[in-house]
Amino acid sequence: MPTKAALRTSDVMRQAHARLRRGQLPVDLLDATIGRSWQRCLEHGLTPGSRPELPRLSGGELRDRRDAHRRLIELADPLVRRVADDLRGCQLLLAGPDATVLKSYGRRFVINDRFCIAPGINLDERWFGTNAPALAVIERAPVLVKSSEHLLFPDNPVSCVAAPLFDVGGDCLGLIDLTFAADHPRPEIFLRRVQQLTGALEQQLFRAHYQQRWVLQVHASLAELDGVACGLVAINDAGLILAVDPQAAQWLGREAATLIGQSIEALLGSAWGEMRRQCEGRSALLGLDLAGGQLVGRLNPPEAWQPATLEGEAREGTSVSVATKPRSAPEQPLEALVVAWPEALAREARRASRALAAGLPVLLQGETGTGKEQLARALHAGLGGVHGKAGPFVALNCAALPESLIEAELFGYGEGAFTGARKGGYGGRLVQANGGTLLLDEIGDMPLALQARLLRVLQERVVTPLGDHREVPIDCRVIAASHRDLEARVAAGDFREDLFYRLAGVVVELPALSQQHQLAETIRRRWAALCRRHRRELALDEALCERLAAYDWPGNWRELEHCLEVALVGAEPELGCLTLEVLSPRWQRKLAGPASAERVAATPASDAGGDQALRDLEQAHMRRTLEAHDGNVTAAARALGVSRSTLYRRLGAEP
């Protein structure tokens, strides 16, 4: 990019050429990039009016060169061709990393009645002098070369812009040049256009390389978060940063090399597990307080992020989760979901399904991980089956965004509503959910001021986007969910009573996993479903199943699901039965702990021998812990997380 401001007018350039004819290099009159190029050209023996022969590939050599750069052509050709169709009167060039033209699109310009820029020509600075393709390769940045800045052609009838295209490793794959008439009043428009083009292509490369990873988008403006100027960070399942593109490094105020291999928690200051929870199965917006200012982020699960289109708009479906394609598990009808639930709870779920179908709101309450979103998706799927008739399923996590972002994301905004607002405005989640279902997740964390506006929208069934006077009708069903006790928050004055009763058409309270009956049978069914999904035949040891059913599961269904799936995919190929001994040491400690053992003892056993084996395992674990603390009962009980009396009782001793 230019590093020195210069007046790039025709008068200034006439002065520059006049001084050059007198043997002076007019660096003070030139843009810094152009000045460096002129100096190199003079060192190569080039002067204004020189007419060197340009190296040109033969037909066979050009075919070989195109074959060598097939990856570049297959990536860029569709998008460049589309831009050429949009920009009538311009010429676009796709060139290799040595500035050899591979393909030409649109108009063919002729320079000085002699040079026609066509495929096969090499535009290296050593023989063609100052030109945008050569400079883009040398500077490794987008460049603008105005007509008379071409050293060999002071009366050039065209100006040109070019930008290099880099792969995820930072290697130059090639470049794109855009040539246009020299008298165009705003050449910077074409520079932005070619930057958008290479930015969109580099995002496609990023997605192809990291589509199986988590991708964090970063920008200062919500309106630009889905555009080519957003930064991209690739993260693995453990929360370690794998890649940071140049835009992300700029927004984050850090060198990319210093971030690779670091924990995303250290960068963002939030627990990775909590961030993953917010976007389980869908993308989630995050407010990021970084680099001395507020940034906007969107964390995308593997396979969820889509590159920006050329116009900087998000691809259809980026911010809308469709119920027929959830990521974490196959879509299940409501009956399949509640088959193992207690009858009273299943009855309430069915009641909620009928209420939602009638247009009434549904409120889901329960601890984190109890399956609120899974139930919401099943309720939505029941509106039209699995064939798409239920319309879109749109989710918004109210706890993940600061107040200003929630308002813009939920209600939308008009064009020009604020600095950086997207051209044409943004409809918002309520409008996106038209004809479908809107899930307001963690509604208990919505600011009071927005609660009042949401109440009006739900009552009047119209929404007015920010900065707009139009009233847009909405027709969507609403499911709200919260891990908080909303009635208690109403009593404390933290949640509007009128909004609560507007949302609480049918209230389904989802119990914690440890409170559910017949959990062992539910675990067996879930294990069988996972085995079918991963096409693996692996028996679940009965003693382990009872131990799993006895565990407290503080993370509820999400923790159980991850435990079972990790155990299945991590098992040795020749293993025939999953037992406690083949689990990870972490899960062996969790499931062999005394708290879990106490619940096993309190649960009616179907196999007395298995129960005895589990009690023996627990007792042996307690004795080892006591020995490790030199017989100190108080210290051993503290390490085990139980009281002294419980430890004495489980060991069969008296205090």
C-alpha positions as CSV (number, residue, x, y, z in Angstrom):
1,M,0.0,0.0,0.0
2,P,1.2,3.6,-0.6
3,T,3.3,4.9,2.4
4,K,3.8,8.5,1.2
5,A,1.1,10.9,0.3
6,A,1.5,12.5,-3.1
7,L,-0.6,14.7,-5.5
8,R,-1.1,12.3,-8.3
9,T,-2.5,14.8,-10.8
10,S,-1.7,15.2,-14.5
11,D,0.1,18.6,-13.8
12,V,2.3,17.0,-11.1
13,M,3.1,14.1,-13.4
14,R,4.1,16.5,-16.3
15,Q,6.5,18.1,-13.9
16,A,7.9,14.7,-12.8
17,H,8.5,13.7,-16.4
18,A,10.1,17.0,-17.2
19,R,12.6,16.6,-14.4
20,L,13.2,13.0,-15.4
21,R,14.2,14.2,-18.9
22,R,16.7,16.5,-17.2
23,G,18.3,13.5,-15.5
24,Q,16.6,14.0,-12.1
25,L,14.6,11.3,-10.3
26,P,11.6,13.3,-9.0
27,V,10.9,11.1,-5.9
28,D,9.4,14.1,-4.0
29,L,6.6,14.3,-6.6
30,L,5.8,10.7,-6.8
31,D,3.9,8.3,-4.7
32,A,6.5,6.2,-2.7
33,T,5.6,3.0,-4.5
34,I,5.8,4.6,-7.9
35,G,9.1,6.3,-7.0
36,R,10.7,3.0,-6.0
37,S,9.5,1.5,-9.2
38,W,10.9,4.3,-11.4
39,Q,14.3,4.0,-9.7
40,R,14.4,0.2,-10.3
41,C,13.4,0.8,-14.0
42,L,16.2,3.3,-14.5
43,E,18.6,0.8,-13.0
44,H,17.4,-1.8,-15.6
45,G,18.2,0.7,-18.3
46,L,14.6,1.7,-19.1
47,T,13.6,5.2,-20.0
48,P,10.4,6.9,-21.2
49,G,9.8,6.0,-24.8
50,S,11.8,2.7,-24.6
51,R,10.2,-0.1,-26.6
52,P,11.6,-3.4,-25.4
53,E,10.4,-6.7,-26.7
54,L,8.0,-8.3,-24.3
55,P,8.5,-12.0,-23.6
56,R,5.5,-13.9,-24.9
57,L,4.6,-17.6,-24.4
58,S,3.7,-19.8,-27.3
59,G,0.3,-21.5,-27.4
60,G,1.8,-24.7,-26.0
61,E,3.8,-22.9,-23.4
62,L,0.7,-21.0,-22.3
63,R,-1.3,-24.2,-22.0
64,D,1.5,-25.7,-19.8
65,R,1.6,-22.5,-17.7
66,R,-2.2,-22.7,-17.2
67,D,-1.9,-26.3,-16.2
68,A,0.7,-25.4,-13.6
69,H,-1.6,-22.8,-12.1
70,R,-4.8,-24.8,-12.4
71,R,-5.6,-24.2,-8.7
72,L,-5.5,-20.5,-9.2
73,I,-7.6,-20.5,-12.4
74,E,-10.3,-22.9,-11.0
75,L,-10.6,-20.7,-7.9
76,A,-10.6,-17.3,-9.4
77,D,-12.1,-17.7,-12.9
78,P,-15.8,-17.8,-12.0
79,L,-15.6,-14.7,-9.8
80,V,-13.4,-12.7,-12.1
81,R,-15.6,-13.5,-15.1
82,R,-18.6,-12.3,-13.1
83,V,-16.8,-9.0,-12.3
84,A,-15.9,-8.6,-15.9
85,D,-19.6,-8.9,-16.9
86,D,-20.4,-6.2,-14.3
87,L,-17.7,-3.8,-15.3
88,R,-18.3,-3.1,-19.0
89,G,-15.4,-1.2,-20.6
90,C,-12.7,-2.6,-18.3
91,Q,-10.1,-5.3,-18.8
92,L,-9.4,-7.8,-16.1
93,L,-6.2,-9.9,-16.1
94,L,-5.5,-13.1,-14.1
95,A,-1.8,-13.5,-13.8
96,G,0.6,-15.9,-12.2
97,P,3.0,-15.0,-9.3
98,D,5.6,-13.9,-11.9
99,A,3.2,-11.5,-13.6
100,T,2.6,-13.6,-16.6
101,V,-0.9,-13.1,-17.9
102,L,-2.8,-16.4,-17.8
103,K,-6.3,-15.1,-18.8
104,S,-7.9,-11.9,-20.0
105,Y,-11.5,-10.8,-19.6
106,G,-13.6,-8.1,-21.0
107,R,-12.3,-5.3,-23.2
108,R,-8.8,-5.5,-24.8
109,F,-6.8,-2.2,-24.5
110,V,-4.1,-1.3,-26.9
111,I,-1.3,0.9,-25.6
112,N,0.5,3.3,-27.9
113,D,-0.8,1.5,-31.0
114,R,1.6,-1.3,-30.3
115,F,1.1,-3.2,-27.1
116,C,-2.0,-5.3,-26.6
117,I,-2.1,-6.9,-23.2
118,A,-3.1,-10.5,-23.9
119,P,-2.5,-14.0,-22.3
120,G,1.0,-15.2,-22.5
121,I,2.7,-11.8,-22.0
122,N,5.0,-11.3,-19.0
123,L,4.6,-7.9,-17.4
124,D,7.8,-8.0,-15.3
125,E,9.0,-4.6,-14.4
126,R,12.4,-5.2,-16.1
127,W,10.9,-5.0,-19.6
128,F,7.5,-3.5,-19.2
129,G,8.5,-0.8,-16.7
130,T,6.2,0.5,-14.0
131,N,2.8,-1.4,-14.0
132,A,0.3,-2.5,-11.5
133,P,0.7,-6.3,-11.9
134,A,4.5,-6.1,-11.4
135,L,4.2,-3.7,-8.5
136,A,1.6,-5.9,-6.7
137,V,4.0,-8.8,-6.8
138,I,7.0,-6.7,-5.6
139,E,5.1,-4.8,-2.9
140,R,2.9,-7.8,-1.9
141,A,0.0,-5.3,-1.6
142,P,-2.8,-3.8,-3.7
143,V,-1.5,-0.9,-5.9
144,L,-2.8,1.8,-8.2
145,V,-0.8,3.0,-11.2
146,K,-2.3,6.0,-12.9
147,S,-1.9,6.6,-16.6
148,S,1.2,8.8,-16.8
149,E,2.9,6.9,-13.8
150,H,3.7,4.1,-16.3
151,L,7.3,5.1,-16.9
152,L,7.6,3.9,-20.5
153,F,4.2,5.3,-21.5
154,P,3.8,9.0,-20.3
155,D,0.7,9.3,-22.5
156,N,-0.8,6.0,-21.5
157,P,-4.6,6.0,-22.2
158,V,-5.3,3.6,-19.3
159,S,-4.8,3.3,-15.6
160,C,-4.6,0.0,-13.7
161,V,-5.0,-1.5,-10.3
162,A,-3.8,-4.9,-9.1
163,A,-3.8,-7.0,-6.0
164,P,-1.9,-10.2,-5.1
165,L,-3.7,-13.3,-4.0
166,F,-2.2,-15.2,-1.1
167,D,-2.9,-18.7,0.2
168,V,-3.3,-19.5,3.9
169,G,0.4,-20.1,4.2
170,G,1.2,-16.6,2.9
171,D,2.5,-17.7,-0.5
172,C,1.5,-15.7,-3.5
173,L,-0.7,-17.7,-5.9
174,G,-1.0,-15.0,-8.4
175,L,-2.7,-11.6,-8.9
176,I,-5.7,-9.9,-10.4
177,D,-5.4,-6.7,-12.5
178,L,-8.2,-4.3,-13.5
179,T,-7.4,-1.9,-16.3
180,F,-9.7,1.1,-17.1
181,A,-9.8,4.3,-19.0
182,A,-7.4,6.9,-17.7
183,D,-10.0,9.7,-17.6
184,H,-12.1,8.0,-15.0
185,P,-12.6,10.5,-12.1
186,R,-12.4,8.0,-9.2
187,P,-9.8,5.3,-9.8
188,E,-9.9,4.4,-6.1
189,I,-13.3,2.7,-6.8
190,F,-11.5,0.1,-8.9
191,L,-8.8,-0.4,-6.3
192,R,-11.5,-1.2,-3.7
193,R,-13.1,-3.5,-6.2
194,V,-10.0,-5.6,-6.9
195,Q,-9.3,-5.7,-3.1
196,Q,-12.8,-7.1,-2.6
197,L,-12.2,-9.6,-5.3
198,T,-9.0,-11.0,-3.8
199,G,-10.4,-10.8,-0.3
200,A,-13.4,-13.0,-1.3
201,L,-11.1,-15.5,-3.0
202,E,-8.7,-15.6,0.1
203,Q,-11.8,-16.3,2.3
204,Q,-12.6,-19.2,0.0
205,L,-9.1,-20.5,0.5
206,F,-9.4,-20.1,4.3
207,R,-12.6,-22.0,4.4
208,A,-11.3,-24.9,2.2
209,H,-8.3,-25.2,4.6
210,Y,-10.1,-24.8,7.9
211,Q,-13.7,-25.9,7.3
212,Q,-13.3,-28.6,9.9
213,R,-12.3,-26.0,12.5
214,W,-13.9,-23.3,14.5
215,V,-13.7,-19.9,12.8
216,L,-14.0,-16.6,14.6
217,Q,-14.9,-13.5,12.5
218,V,-13.7,-10.2,13.8
219,H,-14.6,-6.6,12.8
220,A,-15.2,-3.2,14.4
221,S,-18.7,-3.0,12.7
222,L,-21.5,-5.4,12.9
223,A,-22.6,-4.4,9.4
224,E,-19.2,-5.5,7.9
225,L,-18.8,-8.7,9.9
226,D,-19.9,-10.8,6.9
227,G,-17.9,-8.8,4.4
228,V,-14.4,-9.4,2.9
229,A,-12.8,-6.9,5.3
230,C,-13.6,-9.0,8.4
231,G,-10.7,-10.8,10.1
232,L,-10.6,-14.6,10.4
233,V,-9.2,-16.8,13.2
234,A,-9.1,-20.6,13.0
235,I,-9.4,-22.4,16.3
236,N,-9.1,-26.1,17.1
237,D,-11.4,-28.1,19.4
238,A,-9.1,-27.5,22.4
239,G,-9.3,-23.7,21.9
240,L,-5.9,-23.2,20.5
241,I,-5.4,-20.7,17.7
242,L,-4.3,-22.3,14.4
243,A,-4.3,-19.4,12.0
244,V,-4.8,-15.6,11.9
245,D,-5.4,-13.9,8.6
246,P,-3.9,-10.4,8.1
247,Q,-7.2,-8.6,8.6
248,A,-7.7,-10.3,12.0
249,A,-4.2,-9.4,13.0
250,Q,-4.9,-5.8,12.2
251,W,-8.2,-5.7,14.1
252,L,-6.8,-7.5,17.1
253,G,-3.7,-5.3,17.2
254,R,-1.3,-8.2,17.3
255,E,1.2,-9.9,15.0
256,A,-0.3,-13.1,13.6
257,A,2.9,-15.1,14.5
258,T,2.5,-14.1,18.2
259,L,-1.0,-15.5,18.3
260,I,-0.5,-18.9,16.6
261,G,-0.6,-21.7,19.2
262,Q,-2.0,-19.5,21.9
263,S,-5.2,-20.2,23.7
264,I,-8.2,-18.2,22.5
265,E,-9.1,-17.8,26.2
266,A,-6.0,-15.7,26.8
267,L,-6.9,-13.5,23.8
268,L,-10.6,-13.0,24.5
269,G,-10.7,-13.3,28.2
270,S,-13.6,-15.7,28.2
271,A,-13.7,-19.4,28.9
272,W,-13.5,-21.5,25.7
273,G,-16.1,-23.9,27.0
274,E,-18.6,-21.1,27.5
275,M,-18.0,-19.7,24.1
276,R,-18.5,-23.1,22.5
277,R,-21.7,-23.5,24.5
278,Q,-23.1,-20.3,23.1
279,C,-22.8,-21.5,19.5
280,E,-23.5,-25.2,19.9
281,G,-24.7,-26.2,16.5
282,R,-25.0,-22.7,15.2
283,S,-23.0,-19.4,14.8
284,A,-23.2,-16.9,17.7
285,L,-22.3,-13.2,17.9
286,L,-19.9,-12.1,20.6
287,G,-18.9,-8.7,21.9
288,L,-15.1,-8.5,22.1
289,D,-13.4,-5.8,24.2
290,L,-10.0,-5.8,22.5
291,A,-7.2,-3.6,21.3
292,G,-8.4,-0.7,23.3
293,G,-11.9,-0.7,21.7
294,Q,-15.1,-2.7,21.2
295,L,-15.0,-5.2,18.4
296,V,-17.7,-7.6,17.1
297,G,-17.1,-11.3,16.7
298,R,-19.0,-14.3,15.4
299,L,-17.9,-17.7,16.5
300,N,-18.8,-20.4,13.9
301,P,-18.7,-24.2,14.6
302,P,-16.9,-26.4,12.1
303,E,-18.6,-26.4,8.7
304,A,-20.9,-23.5,9.6
305,W,-18.9,-20.4,8.4
306,Q,-19.3,-19.4,4.7
307,P,-17.0,-16.9,3.0
308,A,-18.4,-13.5,2.0
309,T,-19.8,-12.9,-1.5
310,L,-18.2,-10.4,-3.6
311,E,-20.6,-7.6,-2.6
312,G,-19.6,-8.2,1.1
313,E,-23.0,-9.7,1.9
314,A,-23.3,-12.9,3.9
315,R,-24.3,-16.0,2.0
316,E,-27.9,-17.1,2.5
317,G,-28.2,-19.1,5.7
318,T,-25.1,-17.8,7.4
319,S,-27.0,-16.4,10.3
320,V,-30.1,-18.6,10.1
321,S,-30.0,-22.2,11.3
322,V,-32.3,-24.4,9.4
323,A,-34.0,-27.0,11.5
324,T,-33.5,-29.8,9.0
325,K,-29.7,-29.5,9.1
326,P,-28.5,-29.3,12.7
327,R,-24.8,-30.1,13.2
328,S,-24.6,-31.9,16.6
329,A,-27.2,-34.6,16.0
330,P,-29.6,-35.8,13.5
331,E,-33.0,-34.2,13.6
332,Q,-35.4,-36.1,15.9
333,P,-39.2,-35.9,16.0
334,L,-40.6,-34.8,19.3
335,E,-41.8,-38.4,20.1
336,A,-38.3,-39.8,19.6
337,L,-36.9,-37.1,21.8
338,V,-39.3,-37.6,24.8
339,V,-39.7,-41.4,24.6
340,A,-37.4,-41.9,27.6
341,W,-38.6,-38.8,29.5
342,P,-40.8,-39.1,32.6
343,E,-44.5,-39.2,31.5
344,A,-45.3,-35.8,33.2
345,L,-42.5,-34.1,31.4
346,A,-43.3,-35.7,28.0
347,R,-46.9,-34.6,28.4
348,E,-45.8,-31.0,28.9
349,A,-43.5,-31.2,25.8
350,R,-46.5,-32.4,23.7
351,R,-48.6,-29.6,25.2
352,A,-46.0,-27.1,24.2
353,S,-45.9,-28.6,20.6
354,R,-49.7,-28.1,20.3
355,A,-49.5,-24.6,21.7
356,L,-46.7,-23.6,19.3
357,A,-48.6,-24.9,16.4
358,A,-51.6,-22.7,17.5
359,G,-49.3,-19.7,17.5
360,L,-48.8,-19.4,21.3
361,P,-45.4,-18.7,22.8
362,V,-43.4,-21.4,24.6
363,L,-41.0,-20.8,27.5
364,L,-38.3,-23.4,28.3
365,Q,-36.5,-23.3,31.6
366,G,-33.7,-25.5,32.9
367,E,-30.1,-25.6,33.8
368,T,-27.4,-25.2,31.1
369,G,-27.2,-28.4,29.1
370,T,-30.6,-29.8,29.9
371,G,-31.6,-29.8,26.2
372,K,-33.6,-26.6,25.8
373,E,-32.4,-25.9,22.3
374,Q,-32.8,-29.6,21.4
375,L,-36.4,-29.5,22.5
376,A,-36.9,-26.1,20.7
377,R,-35.7,-27.6,17.4
378,A,-38.0,-30.7,17.9
379,L,-41.0,-28.4,18.6
380,H,-40.2,-26.4,15.5
381,A,-39.7,-29.6,13.3
382,G,-43.1,-30.7,14.5
383,L,-44.7,-27.7,12.7
384,G,-44.0,-29.1,9.3
385,G,-42.0,-32.3,9.5
386,V,-38.5,-32.7,8.1
387,H,-39.3,-31.4,4.6
388,G,-38.8,-27.7,5.2
389,K,-42.4,-26.7,5.6
390,A,-41.8,-25.5,9.1
391,G,-39.9,-22.5,7.7
392,P,-36.6,-21.2,9.1
393,F,-35.4,-21.8,12.6
394,V,-33.6,-18.6,13.8
395,A,-31.8,-18.4,17.1
396,L,-30.4,-15.4,19.0
397,N,-28.4,-15.8,22.3
398,C,-29.3,-12.7,24.3
399,A,-26.5,-13.3,26.8
400,A,-23.8,-13.3,24.1
401,L,-24.1,-9.7,22.9
402,P,-23.9,-6.2,24.4
403,E,-27.1,-4.2,24.4
404,S,-26.4,-2.2,21.3
405,L,-25.7,-5.3,19.2
406,I,-28.7,-7.2,20.5
407,E,-31.0,-4.3,19.3
408,A,-29.4,-4.2,15.8
409,E,-29.3,-8.0,15.5
410,L,-32.9,-8.6,16.7
411,F,-34.8,-5.7,15.2
412,G,-32.5,-4.9,12.2
413,Y,-31.6,-1.4,10.9
414,G,-32.1,0.8,7.9
415,E,-29.5,2.0,5.4
416,G,-27.4,4.8,6.9
417,A,-28.7,4.1,10.5
418,F,-25.1,4.3,11.8
419,T,-21.6,4.6,10.6
420,G,-20.7,1.5,8.7
421,A,-24.3,0.3,8.3
422,R,-24.7,-2.2,5.5
423,K,-26.0,-0.8,2.2
424,G,-29.7,-1.6,2.0
425,G,-29.9,-2.2,5.7
426,Y,-30.4,-5.4,7.6
427,G,-33.7,-7.1,8.3
428,G,-32.9,-8.5,11.7
429,R,-33.6,-11.9,13.3
430,L,-37.3,-11.2,13.7
431,V,-37.8,-10.7,10.0
432,Q,-35.5,-13.6,9.1
433,A,-37.8,-15.8,11.2
434,N,-40.9,-14.9,9.2
435,G,-42.9,-18.0,8.5
436,G,-40.8,-20.0,11.0
437,T,-39.7,-20.0,14.6
438,L,-37.5,-17.5,16.6
439,L,-35.6,-18.9,19.6
440,L,-34.7,-16.2,22.1
441,D,-32.1,-18.1,24.1
442,E,-31.1,-16.8,27.5
443,I,-34.0,-14.3,27.4
444,G,-33.4,-13.7,31.1
445,D,-30.2,-11.8,30.3
446,M,-31.9,-9.3,27.9
447,P,-31.5,-5.7,29.1
448,L,-34.7,-4.1,30.6
449,A,-34.8,-1.4,27.9
450,L,-34.9,-4.0,25.1
451,Q,-37.5,-6.0,27.0
452,A,-40.0,-3.2,26.6
453,R,-39.4,-2.9,22.9
454,L,-39.6,-6.7,22.4
455,L,-42.9,-6.7,24.2
456,R,-44.3,-4.1,21.8
457,V,-43.2,-6.1,18.8
458,L,-44.8,-9.3,20.1
459,Q,-48.0,-7.4,20.9
460,E,-48.3,-5.5,17.6
461,R,-46.6,-8.1,15.3
462,V,-44.6,-5.4,13.5
463,V,-41.0,-4.3,13.9
464,T,-39.4,-0.9,13.1
465,P,-35.7,-1.3,12.2
466,L,-33.2,1.1,13.8
467,G,-32.9,4.4,11.8
468,D,-36.0,3.5,9.7
469,H,-39.6,4.6,9.9
470,R,-41.1,1.6,8.0
471,E,-43.1,-0.9,10.0
472,V,-42.3,-4.4,8.8
473,P,-44.9,-7.0,9.6
474,I,-43.7,-10.2,11.3
475,D,-45.3,-13.6,11.4
476,C,-43.2,-16.1,13.4
477,R,-43.7,-18.3,16.4
478,V,-41.6,-17.5,19.5
479,I,-39.8,-19.9,21.8
480,A,-37.9,-18.3,24.7
481,A,-35.4,-20.2,26.9
482,S,-33.4,-19.4,30.0
483,H,-31.4,-21.1,32.6
484,R,-32.6,-18.5,35.1
485,D,-35.7,-18.6,37.2
486,L,-37.7,-15.9,35.4
487,E,-40.4,-15.6,38.0
488,A,-37.7,-14.9,40.6
489,R,-36.2,-12.3,38.3
490,V,-39.6,-10.7,37.9
491,A,-40.0,-10.5,41.7
492,A,-36.5,-9.0,41.9
493,G,-37.4,-6.3,39.3
494,D,-34.8,-7.7,36.8
495,F,-37.4,-8.9,34.3
496,R,-40.6,-7.3,33.1
497,E,-43.7,-9.0,34.4
498,D,-45.8,-8.2,31.4
499,L,-43.1,-9.7,29.1
500,F,-42.9,-12.8,31.2
501,Y,-46.6,-13.5,30.8
502,R,-46.4,-12.7,27.1
503,L,-43.7,-15.4,26.7
504,A,-45.0,-18.0,29.2
505,G,-47.9,-19.5,27.1
506,V,-46.7,-23.0,28.0
507,V,-43.8,-23.4,30.4
508,V,-41.7,-26.5,30.2
509,E,-39.3,-27.0,33.1
510,L,-36.5,-29.3,32.1
511,P,-35.0,-31.1,35.1
512,A,-31.3,-31.6,35.5
513,L,-30.0,-34.9,34.1
514,S,-29.3,-36.3,37.6
515,Q,-32.9,-35.8,38.5
516,Q,-34.3,-37.8,35.7
517,H,-35.7,-41.3,36.2
518,Q,-34.6,-44.4,34.2
519,L,-31.4,-42.6,33.2
520,A,-29.6,-45.9,32.6
521,E,-32.1,-46.9,29.9
522,T,-31.8,-43.4,28.3
523,I,-28.0,-43.8,28.2
524,R,-28.3,-47.2,26.6
525,R,-30.5,-45.8,23.8
526,R,-28.2,-42.8,23.3
527,W,-25.2,-45.1,23.1
528,A,-26.9,-47.3,20.5
529,A,-27.8,-44.1,18.4
530,L,-24.2,-43.0,18.6
531,C,-22.9,-46.4,17.4
532,R,-25.3,-46.2,14.5
533,R,-24.1,-42.7,13.6
534,H,-20.4,-43.7,13.7
535,R,-21.1,-47.1,12.2
536,R,-19.4,-48.9,15.1
537,E,-20.4,-52.0,17.0
538,L,-19.3,-51.6,20.6
539,A,-21.1,-52.9,23.6
540,L,-21.6,-50.7,26.7
541,D,-20.6,-52.5,29.9
542,E,-23.6,-52.8,32.2
543,A,-21.5,-51.8,35.3
544,L,-20.2,-48.7,33.4
545,C,-23.8,-47.8,32.3
546,E,-25.0,-47.9,36.0
547,R,-22.0,-45.8,37.0
548,L,-22.8,-43.3,34.2
549,A,-26.4,-43.2,35.4
550,A,-25.3,-42.5,38.9
551,Y,-23.0,-39.6,38.1
552,D,-24.3,-36.1,38.9
553,W,-23.7,-34.7,35.3
554,P,-23.3,-31.0,36.2
555,G,-23.1,-30.2,32.5
556,N,-26.3,-32.2,31.9
557,W,-27.1,-33.6,28.4
558,R,-24.3,-31.8,26.8
559,E,-21.7,-33.3,29.1
560,L,-23.2,-36.8,28.8
561,E,-23.3,-36.5,25.0
562,H,-19.6,-35.4,24.8
563,C,-18.6,-38.1,27.3
564,L,-20.2,-40.9,25.3
565,E,-19.1,-39.7,21.8
566,V,-15.5,-39.1,22.8
567,A,-15.4,-42.6,24.4
568,L,-16.8,-44.2,21.3
569,V,-14.6,-42.5,18.7
570,G,-11.5,-42.8,20.9
571,A,-11.9,-46.5,21.5
572,E,-9.4,-48.9,20.0
573,P,-10.7,-50.5,16.8
574,E,-10.4,-54.1,18.2
575,L,-12.3,-53.2,21.4
576,G,-15.6,-55.2,21.8
577,C,-17.0,-53.7,25.1
578,L,-16.5,-50.3,26.7
579,T,-15.7,-50.6,30.3
580,L,-14.6,-48.1,33.0
581,E,-11.0,-49.2,32.7
582,V,-10.7,-48.1,29.0
583,L,-12.0,-44.6,29.6
584,S,-9.7,-41.6,30.0
585,P,-8.1,-41.2,33.4
586,R,-10.2,-38.1,33.9
587,W,-13.5,-39.9,33.5
588,Q,-12.2,-42.9,35.5
589,R,-11.7,-40.5,38.4
590,K,-15.1,-38.8,37.9
591,L,-17.0,-42.1,37.7
592,A,-15.1,-43.9,40.5
593,G,-15.6,-41.0,42.9
594,P,-17.6,-41.4,46.1
595,A,-20.3,-38.9,45.2
596,S,-21.2,-41.1,42.2
597,A,-20.9,-44.2,44.3
598,E,-23.3,-42.9,46.9
599,R,-26.0,-42.4,44.2
600,V,-25.3,-45.9,42.9
601,A,-26.0,-47.2,46.4
602,A,-29.2,-45.2,46.6
603,T,-30.4,-46.5,43.2
604,P,-32.2,-49.9,42.9
605,A,-29.8,-52.2,41.3
606,S,-30.6,-54.6,38.5
607,D,-27.4,-56.6,39.1
608,A,-26.3,-57.2,42.7
609,G,-23.0,-58.5,41.6
610,G,-22.3,-55.4,39.5
611,D,-23.3,-53.1,42.3
612,Q,-20.9,-54.9,44.7
613,A,-18.1,-54.6,42.2
614,L,-18.7,-50.8,42.0
615,R,-18.8,-50.5,45.8
616,D,-15.5,-52.4,46.0
617,L,-14.0,-50.1,43.4
618,E,-15.2,-47.1,45.4
619,Q,-13.9,-48.4,48.6
620,A,-10.5,-49.2,47.1
621,H,-10.3,-45.7,45.7
622,M,-11.1,-44.2,49.2
623,R,-8.5,-46.4,50.9
624,R,-5.8,-45.3,48.4
625,T,-6.7,-41.7,49.0
626,L,-6.5,-42.2,52.8
627,E,-3.1,-43.9,52.5
628,A,-1.9,-41.1,50.2
629,H,-2.7,-38.6,53.1
630,D,-0.9,-40.8,55.7
631,G,-4.2,-41.8,57.4
632,N,-5.4,-38.2,57.9
633,V,-9.2,-38.6,57.5
634,T,-9.9,-34.9,57.4
635,A,-7.4,-34.4,54.5
636,A,-8.6,-37.5,52.6
637,A,-12.2,-36.5,52.9
638,R,-11.4,-33.0,51.6
639,A,-9.6,-34.5,48.6
640,L,-12.5,-36.8,47.9
641,G,-15.1,-34.0,48.3
642,V,-17.1,-35.7,51.0
643,S,-17.6,-35.2,54.7
644,R,-15.6,-37.1,57.4
645,S,-18.7,-39.0,58.4
646,T,-19.4,-40.1,54.9
647,L,-15.8,-41.3,54.5
648,Y,-16.0,-43.3,57.7
649,R,-19.4,-44.8,56.7
650,R,-18.2,-45.8,53.2
651,L,-15.1,-47.5,54.7
652,G,-17.3,-49.3,57.2
653,A,-15.4,-47.8,60.2
654,E,-16.6,-45.7,63.1
655,P,-15.4,-42.2,63.7
